[in-house]
Amino acid sequence: MLLQSVRVCSFLTAFLLLGASPKPEALTATVLSSRPDMVSGNDALIEIKTTAAQKLQVKANGRDVSQAFHADATRGSMIGLVDGLRPGANTIAVKAGSATTKLQLVNHPITGPIVSGEHLKPYFCTTEESGLGKPLDADCSAPVKVEYFYRSNTGSFKPLADPKAARPADLVQTTTTEGKTVPYIVRVESGTINRAIYHIAILDDPATAWNRRIIYSFGGGCGTNYTQGKSPVTNVLADPVGRGFAYITSTQNVMQQHCNDNLSGEAVMMIKEHFIKTYGVPAWTMGFGGSGGSIQQLLIAQNFPGLLDGLLPSLTFPDSTSIRPDVSDCRLLNKFFATDSKTWTADKQTAVAGYSAGTCNAWDRSFADTIVAANVKGCGIAPELVYNPVKNPKGVRCTTWDTNVATYGRDAATGFARQAMDNIGVQYGLKALNGGQITKQEFIDLNRGVGGYDRDGVRRDERSTADVEALKMAYVAGRVNSGGGSLSSIPMLHYRSYNDALGDIHDHVRDFVVRERLRKANGGFANQVIWVYPNGNRPIAAKVTRLAIDTKSQWLDTHAKPVAAVDGCWTADGTRIDEPATLDGPGKCNELFPSHSTPRLTAGAPLTVDVMKCQLKPIDAKDYTVKFSADELQQLRQVFPAGVCDYSKPGVMQLPLAGTYLVLPLGEPPSATR
């Protein structure tokens, strides 16, 4: 030992005499569980890397927390969960030898909000209905609950009181993606974070059975509920758990609750943070879910890059904001067609609406009410609390604009949420007219009589007019999918059953709307794959879903696009056809599964369908394939006194995304006391 010290001293003496200085010791500290300015729950998982041989010293706000750190051989670093953080600003000071560094953290309440702005009010708790007992506070908090279930030899899951007790005779084994065969016992953790009820399912003994990968499940719909939402624990007893995946969901990740993708992103951010602090850092996180679940995945990738590493959206929609006109248009068109059903035959209605037969009716029945302020059923609360313009003008308004008021803000005159619906200048049925499917007079009568909506979502004779500030916020706050954030590169595999022929709202054209937005924003769409298969064939649906998960897993594991990750479709007998997916080009897949249109597309909007309110231009007879008489042109000018949509220009207030991880209201830094 003495000899070693002498040699070191001789080396250092020679080094200094030569005029050189020792290489400085490297030291870095990072937060693994979240962004440093968006910590929640009073603790943070921190990683420290250093080349110094001396003992590590870590202090949190002056308090020594060095004992919290341990060596992690797989990461080649020191990792520690630092707890006891105070609300707001915190300083983590790290010293190793002569090297020092600091981390500045901002700690937020586990009940939120961090980025989503003012909490929705009123808000009714459902912890009891979800098996978590009575709420602990006004934010609907509940204690963490852990339950166990096992897969029986009949294929069903059964409760397991004690996983360490004698194993049930009908318990089966399962093999993970890493080839480990273990008892099929699932640990389900439930609790509340950000006012949401969450569930985390993982094979018992996560340290050995978890494959270090997360599937985060997103639910569909688009609702305007003022409740916490109900979530049975069985929601997460899904097939991927048996293959080693951790499987997560929450009530705020079901669009039927609040139709608020921004709140959904915040929930993912906070729940994933909790997961990392409890179970460890995952290799990757895959989004999974259809319809409203696809909306959440796409917009979280845009607005919260890094939370999801890959997307597996089915029954895709680009977002819930820019498709709102196509939804609300259906009610207007249906009401107009009903005034003269003899003239407006089924074929003419389809030519104007663009959808396959029955789809507009499906939109009208299912989601058109989400713009109606007095929609008692939509709020999910006692009827006497709901807005009524005469009896209860200060009541709860049941519209998606109001459940998203933190984004859109309030109208100063009414106190209601601003809204971005508009159809000024929209020439309904323009392509039907130019294609000879409706007459000139029918075109004029349609656009004269279609009408619009007032601020309460009630039809009126005048067209709808959007609030300009609401339009701006829809774009800059990322509520419209503009192909930004990580959407330019994140692997996404869209797969769907073909529902167009059913008159179903989940129409194939939306896949191509997303593709066109990617092309417009990024110059290409190499990271997007589209698959389609027949509706009603359960074996094929199960096969494609399993293949989609496996293909996406391989894509994320290898960071290379697998051979199977190419556009394609499946025939009724299960044969796969690989060919480029196009809106209306040649190919067997388009013969089997043709795409349809939408009211705004038939009115001349671009395939991106991202113009919420169009800029206007004067009526020009050259825009029509038919020849209008002077009298007919005068009628058109009376119908469109300010002009018609000029889709060669961006929409009104169609501005670029203002950034990612935006804090609402925009312009405010994240505050732990807000």
C-alpha positions in Angstrom: 0.0 0.0 0.0 2.9 2.4 0.9 4.6 1.6 -2.3 1.4 2.3 -4.3 1.2 5.7 -2.5 4.8 6.6 -3.3 4.2 5.7 -7.0 1.0 7.9 -7.1 2.9 10.8 -5.5 5.8 10.4 -8.0 3.3 10.4 -10.9 1.5 13.5 -9.7 4.8 15.4 -9.1 5.9 14.6 -12.6 2.5 15.5 -14.0 2.6 18.9 -12.3 6.2 19.6 -13.2 5.3 19.1 -16.9 2.8 22.0 -16.5 -0.3 19.8 -17.0 -3.3 19.6 -14.6 -5.2 16.5 -13.6 -8.3 15.7 -15.5 -11.3 17.2 -13.7 -13.7 14.7 -12.0 -17.0 14.4 -13.9 -20.2 14.6 -12.0 -23.8 14.8 -13.3 -27.2 14.6 -11.6 -30.5 14.0 -13.4 -34.1 13.2 -12.4 -35.2 9.9 -13.8 -38.8 10.0 -12.7 -39.9 13.3 -14.3 -38.8 16.7 -15.5 -37.0 18.5 -12.7 -39.6 21.4 -12.9 -42.6 19.0 -12.8 -41.9 16.7 -9.8 -45.0 15.6 -7.9 -45.7 13.7 -4.6 -42.8 15.1 -2.5 -40.1 12.7 -3.9 -38.0 12.2 -6.9 -35.8 9.4 -8.3 -32.4 10.8 -9.0 -29.4 9.4 -10.8 -25.8 10.5 -10.2 -22.9 9.7 -12.4 -19.3 10.5 -11.3 -15.7 9.5 -12.0 -14.6 10.5 -8.6 -13.5 7.7 -6.2 -14.5 9.7 -3.1 -17.6 9.1 -1.2 -20.7 10.7 -2.6 -22.5 13.4 -0.6 -26.0 14.4 -1.5 -28.1 17.1 0.3 -31.7 18.1 -0.3 -32.3 21.6 0.9 -29.4 21.2 3.2 -30.5 17.9 4.6 -28.1 14.9 4.1 -29.8 12.3 2.0 -26.7 10.4 0.9 -28.0 7.1 2.4 -30.8 7.0 -0.1 -28.4 6.3 -2.9 -27.2 2.8 -4.0 -25.1 1.6 -6.9 -27.1 0.4 -9.9 -24.9 -2.0 -11.9 -27.1 -2.0 -15.0 -26.9 1.7 -15.4 -23.4 2.2 -14.0 -24.5 5.0 -11.7 -25.9 5.8 -8.2 -29.6 6.0 -7.9 -31.7 7.2 -5.0 -35.3 8.2 -4.1 -35.1 11.5 -2.4 -38.2 12.1 -0.3 -39.3 14.9 2.0 -39.4 17.5 -0.7 -41.2 20.7 0.2 -43.8 22.4 -1.9 -42.3 24.5 -4.7 -38.6 25.0 -5.2 -36.0 22.5 -3.9 -32.3 22.3 -4.3 -30.4 19.0 -4.5 -26.6 19.6 -3.9 -24.2 16.8 -4.9 -20.5 16.5 -4.1 -18.0 13.9 -5.0 -14.3 14.7 -4.4 -13.7 18.1 -5.7 -16.6 18.0 -8.1 -20.0 19.6 -7.2 -23.3 20.0 -9.0 -26.8 21.1 -8.2 -30.3 20.2 -9.3 -33.2 22.6 -9.0 -36.6 20.8 -8.6 -40.1 22.1 -8.4 -42.4 19.9 -6.4 -46.2 19.9 -7.0 -49.1 18.3 -5.1 -50.0 14.7 -6.1 -53.5 16.0 -6.7 -52.3 18.3 -9.5 -52.5 20.4 -11.5 -49.0 20.9 -12.9 -49.7 22.0 -16.5 -53.4 21.5 -17.1 -54.6 24.8 -15.5 -57.6 25.3 -13.2 -59.3 22.1 -11.9 -62.6 21.3 -13.4 -65.4 22.3 -11.1 -67.7 20.9 -9.8 -66.0 17.5 -9.5 -67.7 14.5 -7.9 -65.7 11.6 -6.4 -66.3 8.0 -7.3 -63.6 6.3 -5.1 -66.3 4.2 -3.3 -67.8 2.9 -6.5 -64.3 1.9 -7.7 -63.6 0.0 -4.5 -61.2 2.5 -2.9 -63.4 3.6 0.0 -64.6 7.1 0.8 -62.5 10.0 -0.6 -60.0 11.5 1.8 -60.4 15.1 0.6 -62.1 17.4 -1.9 -59.6 16.2 -4.6 -61.1 12.7 -4.4 -57.9 11.2 -3.0 -57.8 7.6 -1.7 -55.2 5.4 -0.1 -53.2 3.0 -2.3 -54.7 -0.5 -2.5 -52.9 -3.6 -3.7 -54.9 -6.7 -4.8 -53.8 -10.0 -6.4 -55.5 -12.1 -9.1 -54.5 -15.4 -10.7 -55.3 -16.9 -14.1 -57.2 -20.2 -13.7 -57.1 -23.1 -16.0 -60.5 -22.0 -17.3 -59.0 -18.8 -18.7 -60.7 -16.5 -16.1 -59.1 -14.4 -13.5 -59.9 -15.1 -9.8 -59.1 -13.0 -6.7 -56.1 -14.3 -4.6 -56.1 -13.3 -1.0 -52.5 -14.1 -0.2 -49.9 -14.7 -3.0 -47.5 -16.2 -0.5 -49.9 -18.8 0.8 -50.5 -22.2 -0.8 -51.1 -21.8 -4.5 -54.6 -22.7 -5.9 -54.8 -26.0 -7.8 -56.2 -24.3 -10.9 -53.4 -21.7 -11.1 -51.7 -21.7 -14.5 -48.2 -20.7 -15.6 -47.3 -18.0 -18.1 -44.2 -17.3 -20.1 -43.0 -13.7 -20.6 -41.4 -12.2 -23.7 -38.1 -12.8 -22.1 -38.7 -16.6 -21.9 -39.3 -16.7 -18.1 -42.1 -19.1 -17.0 -43.7 -18.0 -13.8 -47.0 -18.5 -11.9 -49.7 -16.3 -13.6 -50.4 -14.1 -10.6 -51.1 -10.5 -11.2 -50.4 -7.7 -8.7 -52.8 -4.7 -9.2 -52.0 -1.4 -7.5 -54.9 1.1 -7.4 -55.0 4.6 -6.1 -55.5 8.2 -7.0 -53.1 10.7 -8.7 -54.1 14.0 -10.2 -57.7 13.3 -9.1 -57.8 10.3 -11.4 -58.3 6.7 -10.3 -55.4 4.6 -11.6 -54.5 0.9 -11.9 -51.1 -0.7 -12.4 -51.1 -4.4 -13.3 -47.8 -6.3 -13.2 -46.9 -9.9 -12.7 -46.2 -10.7 -9.0 -42.5 -10.3 -8.1 -41.9 -7.5 -10.6 -38.2 -7.6 -10.0 -37.9 -10.8 -11.9 -41.1 -11.2 -14.0 -41.5 -7.6 -15.3 -40.0 -7.3 -18.8 -39.1 -3.6 -18.2 -41.8 -2.5 -20.7 -45.0 -0.6 -20.2 -48.2 -0.7 -22.2 -50.3 2.4 -21.3 -53.9 1.9 -22.2 -56.1 4.8 -23.3 -59.9 4.6 -23.4 -62.3 5.9 -26.1 -65.3 8.2 -26.3 -65.5 12.0 -25.9 -67.6 13.0 -22.9 -68.3 16.0 -20.7 -68.5 14.4 -17.3 -67.9 16.3 -14.1 -67.1 13.2 -12.2 -63.9 11.3 -11.3 -65.1 8.3 -13.4 -65.5 4.7 -12.4 -62.8 2.1 -13.1 -63.1 -1.6 -12.1 -59.8 -3.2 -11.2 -60.4 -5.8 -13.8 -59.8 -3.2 -16.6 -56.1 -4.0 -16.3 -56.2 -7.8 -16.3 -55.2 -7.8 -19.9 -53.3 -10.4 -22.0 -50.0 -8.4 -22.2 -49.6 -8.6 -18.4 -49.2 -12.3 -18.7 -46.4 -11.7 -21.2 -44.4 -9.6 -18.7 -45.6 -6.1 -19.6 -46.7 -3.6 -17.0 -50.2 -2.4 -17.9 -51.5 1.0 -16.8 -54.6 3.0 -17.2 -56.6 5.7 -15.3 -60.0 7.4 -15.4 -58.4 10.5 -16.8 -57.0 8.5 -19.7 -60.6 7.7 -20.8 -61.8 10.4 -23.2 -65.4 9.7 -22.3 -64.7 11.4 -19.0 -63.7 14.9 -20.0 -62.6 14.7 -23.6 -59.5 16.6 -22.5 -56.3 15.3 -24.0 -54.2 17.9 -22.2 -55.4 16.6 -18.8 -54.8 13.0 -20.1 -51.2 13.9 -20.9 -50.7 15.4 -17.4 -52.2 12.2 -15.9 -49.7 10.0 -17.9 -46.8 12.3 -16.8 -47.7 12.0 -13.1 -48.7 8.3 -13.0 -45.7 7.2 -15.0 -43.5 9.3 -12.6 -45.1 7.3 -9.7 -44.5 4.0 -11.5 -40.8 4.8 -12.1 -40.3 5.7 -8.4 -42.1 2.5 -7.3 -41.0 -0.1 -9.9 -38.1 1.3 -11.8 -37.2 2.9 -15.1 -38.8 1.1 -18.1 -37.0 0.4 -21.3 -39.9 2.0 -23.1 -43.6 2.9 -22.9 -46.1 2.0 -25.6 -49.5 3.7 -26.0 -52.4 1.5 -26.7 -56.1 2.2 -27.4 -58.7 3.1 -30.0 -61.0 5.9 -31.0 -60.6 8.5 -28.2 -57.7 6.4 -27.1 -56.0 7.1 -30.4 -56.6 10.9 -30.0 -54.8 10.8 -26.6 -51.8 8.9 -27.9 -51.3 11.3 -30.9 -51.7 14.5 -28.9 -49.6 13.3 -26.0 -46.8 12.4 -28.5 -47.2 16.0 -29.9 -47.5 17.9 -26.6 -45.6 15.7 -24.1 -42.8 14.2 -26.1 -40.9 11.4 -24.3 -43.8 10.1 -22.2 -44.7 7.6 -24.9 -42.0 5.9 -27.0 -44.3 4.3 -29.5 -48.0 4.5 -30.5 -50.5 1.8 -31.3 -53.7 3.6 -32.1 -56.7 1.8 -33.5 -59.8 3.4 -35.1 -57.8 6.6 -35.4 -59.0 10.1 -35.1 -56.3 13.0 -35.4 -57.8 14.9 -32.4 -61.2 15.8 -30.9 -61.0 19.5 -31.8 -60.5 19.8 -35.5 -63.0 17.0 -36.2 -65.7 18.8 -34.2 -67.0 20.6 -37.3 -67.5 17.3 -39.1 -69.4 16.0 -36.1 -71.6 19.1 -35.6 -72.2 19.5 -39.4 -74.1 16.1 -39.3 -76.8 17.5 -37.1 -77.2 20.6 -39.2 -77.3 18.5 -42.4 -79.8 16.0 -41.0 -82.1 18.7 -39.9 -82.0 20.3 -43.3 -82.5 17.1 -45.2 -85.5 16.3 -43.1 -87.3 19.4 -44.3 -87.6 17.9 -47.8 -86.9 14.2 -47.7 -88.4 13.8 -51.2 -85.8 16.0 -52.8 -82.9 14.9 -50.6 -82.7 11.3 -51.4 -80.3 8.9 -49.6 -77.8 9.2 -52.5 -77.8 13.0 -52.4 -77.4 13.1 -48.7 -74.4 10.8 -49.0 -72.9 12.9 -51.7 -73.1 16.0 -49.5 -72.1 14.4 -46.2 -69.3 12.4 -47.8 -69.7 9.6 -45.2 -70.9 6.2 -45.9 -74.7 5.8 -45.5 -75.7 6.0 -41.8 -72.5 7.6 -40.5 -74.0 11.1 -40.1 -76.9 9.6 -38.1 -74.4 7.8 -35.9 -72.5 11.1 -35.2 -75.8 12.9 -34.5 -76.9 10.2 -32.0 -73.6 9.8 -30.3 -71.4 12.9 -30.0 -73.3 15.9 -31.4 -74.7 16.6 -27.9 -71.3 17.3 -26.6 -71.7 20.9 -27.9 -75.1 21.3 -26.2 -74.7 23.3 -22.9 -78.0 21.9 -21.4 -77.3 18.3 -22.2 -78.3 16.8 -18.9 -77.2 13.3 -19.6 -73.8 14.5 -20.7 -72.6 15.9 -17.5 -73.1 12.8 -15.4 -74.4 14.8 -12.4 -77.7 15.6 -10.8 -80.1 17.3 -13.4 -80.8 20.3 -11.2 -77.1 21.3 -11.3 -77.0 21.4 -15.1 -77.2 24.7 -17.0 -80.6 25.9 -18.3 -80.7 29.2 -20.1 -84.0 30.1 -18.2 -84.2 28.1 -15.0 -80.5 27.8 -14.1 -78.3 30.2 -16.2 -75.4 29.7 -13.8 -75.5 25.9 -13.9 -72.9 23.5 -15.1 -72.5 23.6 -18.9 -72.1 20.2 -20.5 -69.9 21.0 -23.6 -66.4 20.0 -24.5 -65.5 23.7 -24.6 -66.5 24.0 -20.9 -64.7 20.8 -19.8 -61.6 22.3 -21.6 -62.1 25.8 -20.3 -58.5 25.8 -19.0 -57.3 25.9 -22.6 -59.9 28.1 -24.2 -60.6 30.6 -21.4 -63.9 32.3 -20.7 -65.8 34.9 -22.6 -65.7 38.1 -20.6 -69.3 39.0 -21.3 -71.0 35.6 -20.5 -68.4 33.8 -18.3 -68.9 30.7 -20.5 -66.0 28.9 -22.1 -65.0 30.3 -25.5 -65.8 28.0 -28.4 -64.1 27.4 -31.8 -67.0 26.2 -33.9 -67.4 27.9 -37.2 -69.0 27.3 -40.6 -68.9 30.8 -42.1 -68.2 30.5 -45.8 -68.4 26.7 -45.9 -69.9 25.6 -49.2 -71.6 22.4 -48.2 -71.9 19.9 -51.1 -69.5 21.7 -53.4 -68.0 18.5 -54.7 -71.4 17.0 -55.1 -72.4 20.0 -57.2 -69.3 19.9 -59.3 -69.7 16.1 -59.7 -73.3 16.5 -61.0 -74.8 14.7 -58.0 -76.9 17.7 -56.9 -78.4 20.6 -58.9 -77.4 24.2 -58.7 -80.6 25.2 -56.9 -80.2 22.3 -54.4 -76.7 23.6 -53.7 -78.0 27.1 -53.2 -81.0 26.0 -51.0 -78.7 23.7 -48.9 -76.3 26.5 -48.1 -79.1 29.0 -47.5 -80.9 26.7 -45.1 -78.2 24.7 -43.3 -77.8 27.2 -40.4 -75.4 26.9 -37.5 -75.3 26.9 -33.7 -75.6 29.5 -30.9 -73.3 29.6 -27.9 -75.5 26.9 -26.2 -75.2 24.4 -29.1 -78.7 25.0 -30.2 -79.4 25.2 -34.0 -80.1 28.6 -35.4 -80.7 30.0 -38.9 -77.4 32.0 -38.8 -74.1 30.2 -39.3 -71.8 29.4 -36.4 -69.1 32.0 -35.5 -66.0 31.0 -33.6 -64.3 33.0 -30.9 -61.0 34.1 -32.4 -59.1 33.6 -29.1 -60.5 30.1 -28.9 -59.2 29.4 -32.4 -55.8 30.6 -31.5 -55.6 28.5 -28.4 -56.8 25.4 -30.2 -53.7 25.6 -32.4 -50.9 27.1 -30.2 -51.9 25.0 -27.2 -51.7 21.8 -29.3 -55.4 20.8 -29.1 -55.3 20.4 -32.9 -52.9 17.7 -34.1 -50.4 19.6 -36.3 -47.9 16.8 -36.6 -45.6 18.5 -34.1 -43.6 17.4 -31.0 -42.4 13.8 -31.4 -44.9 13.0 -34.1 -42.2 13.5 -36.8 -40.3 10.5 -35.5 -42.2 8.4 -33.0 -43.1 4.9 -34.4 -46.8 4.6 -34.9 -48.8 1.7 -36.2 -52.4 2.5 -36.9 -54.6 -0.6 -37.1 -58.4 -0.8 -37.5 -61.3 -3.0 -38.4 -63.1 -1.7 -41.5 -66.3 -0.1 -40.2 -67.3 2.2 -43.0 -69.9 -0.1 -44.4 -71.7 -0.2 -41.1 -72.4 3.5 -41.0 -70.0 3.7 -38.0 -68.2 6.9 -36.9 -64.8 5.2 -37.0 -64.1 5.7 -40.7 -61.0 4.7 -42.6 -60.4 8.2 -44.0 -59.0 9.4 -40.6 -55.9 7.3 -41.1 -55.1 9.3 -44.2 -56.0 12.6 -42.5 -53.2 11.9 -40.0 -50.9 10.8 -42.7 -51.4 14.0 -44.6 -50.8 16.1 -41.5 -47.5 14.3 -41.0 -46.6 14.9 -44.6 -47.5 18.6 -44.4 -45.6 19.1 -41.1 -42.6 16.9 -41.6 -42.3 16.3 -45.3 -43.0 12.6 -45.0 -44.6 9.8 -42.9 -42.0 7.0 -42.8 -42.8 6.5 -39.1 -46.5 5.7 -39.7 -47.9 2.3 -40.7 -51.6 1.6 -41.6 -53.3 -1.8 -41.2 -56.9 -2.6 -41.9 -58.9 -5.9 -41.5 -62.5 -7.0 -41.9 -65.0 -6.1 -39.3 -66.7 -8.8 -37.3 -64.0 -11.4 -37.6 -62.8 -12.0 -34.0 -60.0 -14.5 -34.9 -58.5 -12.0 -37.4 -58.9 -9.1 -35.0 -57.1 -11.0 -32.2 -54.4 -12.1 -34.6 -53.8 -8.5 -35.9 -53.9 -7.0 -32.4 -51.3 -9.5 -31.2 -49.1 -8.9 -34.3 -49.4 -5.2 -33.8 -48.1 -5.4 -30.2 -45.3 -7.7 -31.3 -44.3 -5.6 -34.3 -44.3 -2.4 -32.3 -42.3 -4.1 -29.5 -39.7 -5.2 -32.0 -39.6 -1.7 -33.4 -39.0 -0.2 -30.0 -36.5 -2.9 -28.9 -34.3 -2.7 -31.9 -34.8 1.0 -32.9 -35.3 -0.2 -36.4 -38.4 -0.7 -38.5 -39.3 -4.4 -38.6 -40.1 -6.1 -41.9 -43.7 -6.5 -40.8 -44.1 -2.7 -40.2 -45.4 -1.9 -43.7 -48.9 -0.8 -44.8 -51.2 -3.7 -45.5 -54.7 -5.3 -45.1 -56.2 -8.7 -44.3 -58.8 -10.5 -46.4 -61.7 -12.4 -44.8 -59.8 -15.7 -44.9 -56.9 -14.1 -43.0 -54.5 -13.6 -45.9 -52.3 -10.5 -45.5 -51.7 -8.2 -48.4 -48.8 -5.8 -48.2 -49.2 -2.6 -50.4 -48.9 1.1 -49.8 -52.0 2.6 -48.2 -53.5 5.4 -50.2 -56.8 7.4 -49.9 -58.1 6.4 -53.3 -55.3 4.9 -55.3 -55.2 1.5 -57.0 -54.7 -1.7 -55.1 -56.5 -4.7 -53.6 -56.8 -3.1 -50.2 -58.7 -0.1 -51.5 -61.0 -2.5 -53.4 -61.7 -4.3 -50.2 -61.8 -1.3 -47.9 -62.5 1.9 -49.8 -62.3 5.2 -47.8 -65.1 7.7 -47.7 -65.2 11.4 -47.1 -66.6 14.0 -44.6 -68.8 17.1 -44.9 -65.9 19.5 -44.8 -63.9 17.5 -47.4 -66.9 17.5 -49.8 -67.0 21.3 -49.1 -63.5 21.6 -50.6 -61.3 21.4 -47.5 -57.9 19.9 -47.8 -57.3 16.3 -46.7 -55.6 17.6 -43.5 -59.1 18.9 -42.4 -57.3 21.2 -40.0 -59.0 24.5 -40.8 -61.3 25.4 -38.0 -62.4 28.7 -39.5 -61.5 29.5 -43.1 -60.3 32.7 -44.6 -62.7 34.0 -47.2 -62.6 35.0 -50.8 -65.3 36.5 -53.2 -67.5 34.1 -55.1 -65.8 33.2 -58.4 -67.8 31.5 -61.1 -64.6 29.7 -62.3 -64.7 27.6 -59.1 -67.7 25.6 -60.3 -68.0 23.1 -63.2 -71.6 24.2 -63.7 -72.6 27.6 -65.1 -74.6 29.8 -62.8 -76.9 32.4 -64.2 -76.6 36.0 -63.0 -79.6 35.5 -60.8 -78.1 32.3 -59.3 -74.8 34.0 -58.6 -76.7 36.8 -56.9 -78.4 34.2 -54.7 -75.1 32.7 -53.8 -73.7 36.1 -52.9 -76.7 36.6 -50.6 -76.1 33.2 -49.0 -72.3 34.1 -48.6 -72.3 37.9 -48.1 -68.7 37.9 -46.8 -67.4 35.3 -49.3 -66.7 31.6 -49.4 -63.8 29.5 -47.9 -60.4 30.0 -49.5 -58.7 26.7 -48.6 -55.6 27.7 -50.4 -54.8 29.8 -47.3 -54.2 28.7 -43.7 -57.2 28.9 -41.4 -58.0 32.0 -39.3 -55.5 32.0 -36.3 -53.9 28.8 -37.6 -50.7 29.4 -35.8 -47.8 27.0 -35.0 -47.7 25.0 -31.8 -46.3 27.3 -29.1 -44.2 24.5 -27.5 -44.3 21.3 -25.5 -45.2 20.7 -21.9 -47.1 24.0 -22.0 -48.5 25.3 -18.7 -52.1 26.6 -18.8 -53.0 29.3 -19.0 -50.2 30.0 -21.5 -47.5 32.3 -20.3 -47.4 31.1 -16.7 -44.6 28.9 -15.3 -45.5 25.7 -13.4 -46.5 26.7 -9.9 -46.6 24.3 -7.0 -49.1 26.5 -5.1 -51.5 27.2 -7.9 
